[in-house]
Each structure stands twice: as C-alpha cells, then as structure tokens.
C-alpha cells in the first residue's frame, strides 16, 4: 500500500449552507466530490493512504476520509436521531455476510462432490452452485468503499478483471499459469502471496478465480466457458495441482466470508460492529451512504458498465467466464435497495426532506427497471453495434446510475455527511 504525507488542499465540494469540513482530499488521479449545492472552495485533509488494488482497479478510492461529518456554523443544523438506522444497518450487514458465507459453503460442498467424482454432471452441479451462491455476496457490495473490514479482504474475495493465463492454461498456451508451474507450491499462503503481486489483473483467489477454474476461458460468442471435467481427473498431467488449487481457494473464500460475518457480530466488545455502533451518528451515516453512492455512481456505472461499453471487450465483463454479469448488476442494485429501505435511511431522509426522499425512491426504481431491461448475456450486448437498441439500453443504465449517485450526494448534503464519488 502506497503511503504519502498528510496534506491540505483546496477542492470543489458540495456542502450545506456555509458548512466546512475535514475530509480526505483526492489525489490528482483519485476521487473528487460531486457538487450538490453552492460552496465551491473548502479545505480537506487526506490521511494519505492509497487504496488497495482489487476490483475495478482503484477500489473506488485513493485516499480515505478522516471525517464524514460536515461542519456547520449553524448550531441547529443536522439535528436528527439516527440510532434506529445505525442499529438496523449493523444488523443487516451481519445477517448478509452470514448468508453469503452459508451460500459459499454450499458451493464448497458441490465442488467437493465434483472433485470426489469428476463428471460432466458433477461439474454442472458445481457451476450451478457457484451461480446460486453469488447473489448473497453481491448484496453485500453496498457495504464497501469505506474503512470497513471488507476493504482489507476484497482484493482476495472479488478482485477483477482477471488475467486467466496467470492461473491456468489458455488458448494457444497450454502450459500457462500457476497450475502448470511446478516451481510454485500449491498451498494457500503461496497463492495469496501471488495475488495481484505485479498487476491488479493477476488474480489468484476469490470468486472469479473459482469461476475460471470451473468454466475456463469464455471462447464462445453465444455461451460461457466450457472447461472439460477431465481437467480434474486425478493423476493426469497437472490435474492434481488444479484440483488442489480449486479446493484451496474455495475454502479460503468461505473463511474470508465467515470472518466478515464475525467482524459484524453483535455483542463483541472489540470487533468492527462494536466500533461502528460507537461512532458519532453522522460518521456512521456517512459510511452507509458512501457505500451505496460509490457502488452506484462509480463501481457499477463506470468500472463495470461504461468501461466495458467503451471498449466493447469481453475481458471487461465482470463475470465473463460464466456469462452471469447481468446477475451481478441486478443483485448489486438490490443490495443498495436493501440498505436504503432495510436500514431505514429512506425514513430518515423523509423526515428531513420529503421531496428528496421521494426522488431517491424514484431514482432507485428507475435504475432497477433499466437494469432489468438489459440484454443477457452481457458479452453479447458488448458485441452489438454502438447505436443498437441493446447498447442504448445499457447506456440508459449508465445514465440512471450516474443520477442515482448524484442523488446520494444530495442526500448526504441534506443529512450533513460528505459523499465522495470517484471520477475518471
């Protein structure tokens, strides 16, 4: 992780009325805030730690925020009781990670059954278990993009894009990858130490490594990857190494998700949940809103949609080996909806600004409807001409997510919290 000295800088930020703030200043190539109101110049402080590499490259951050609470010269500003929202959020996060771990454990069982008796049927069941387990994790992505425990783990859980040749054979190179390199020990510590070691695309663990090991490269224009089950018959070529690799990274994914659930478990005095519940209210609310805002207005809108639309490259597809990327979009947006209503943030905002709360409900519904209309599989959308109806539907989603991110910025301003959405 890169380190820098603390600095002070001037930047354009949205603040309420005559508010000032102390927050992290983006580096020149990192996030800058969206303007919601009319205060153009404020001071902000960065703690100087660049974000870890991982999904979407920058992980939606470059510098971390030192305070989410906007300061105001009006002593009556931002007076509200957020205790119900904060408690509901902590419960939602813990329940969601517990569910994600349970679903990953079910996938682990299907993979174990496949490795015990490799066949086309058991491989299909293992693949089906991966697809079935993903939604529960995707719903948790709205808990990212602040200083929660997921930030330390995310690079090993859901990092992408992935350089397939770093892990296993690819078309034209049957000896590629760690699987086929006898100099690389097939143990978890070694695989984790090589994860994104030289390049962010050199992914060795997590959902997409498992996905690639189950499906192989997606070389079909109208279907997912088609790795043969014979790659996992024991005793042949480097199959035993591949078998060990798949077993190791699947077990580690379950372990990582279990640890996240434990970090949010209630009643423990020293875990993240205990610290979160002790935060000043607007520091907690700021984290909740930034998780949704950055997921909608940057990670989904830009990294997963706009980048792929611009390049038209299947390699920029999120879950490219299984051709389940539309599922990712659907459930990520559902995760935002779950925080908005499940943590009762909609009620908190409605008590402060009914029109804005209604607008936010409409923005979420609009994004949901437009994602539902997306073509599937996503790689076929990318292959369509740029002026095609399928591409236009995807561009409409980009616009809807950008508007939703802006809506969360306005929500933050109304509730007195800083919202920082990265820009390209």
Buried (B, 14 or more C-beta within 10 A) or exposed (E): EEEEEEEEEEBEBBBBEEBBBBBBBBBEEBBBBBBBBEBEEBBBBBBBBBBBBBBBBBBBBBBBBBBBBBBBEEEEBBEBEBEEBBBBBBBBBBEBBBBBBBBBBBBBEBBBBBBEEBEEEBBBBBBEBBBEBBBBBBBBBBBBBBBBBBBBBBBBBBBBBBBBBBBBBBEEEEEBBBBBEEEBEBEBEEBBEBBBEEEBBBBBBBBBBBBBBBBBBBEEEEEBBEBEBEBBBEEEBBBBBBBBBBBBBBBBBBBBBBBBBBBBBEEEEEBBBBEBBEBEBBBBBBBBBBBBBBBBBBBBBBBBBBBBBEEBBBBBBBBBBBBBBBBBBBBBBBBBBBBBBBBBBBBBBBEBBEEBBEBBBEBBEBBBEBBEEBBBBBBBBBBBEEEEEBBEBBBBBBEBBBBBBBBBBBBBBBBBBBBBBBEE
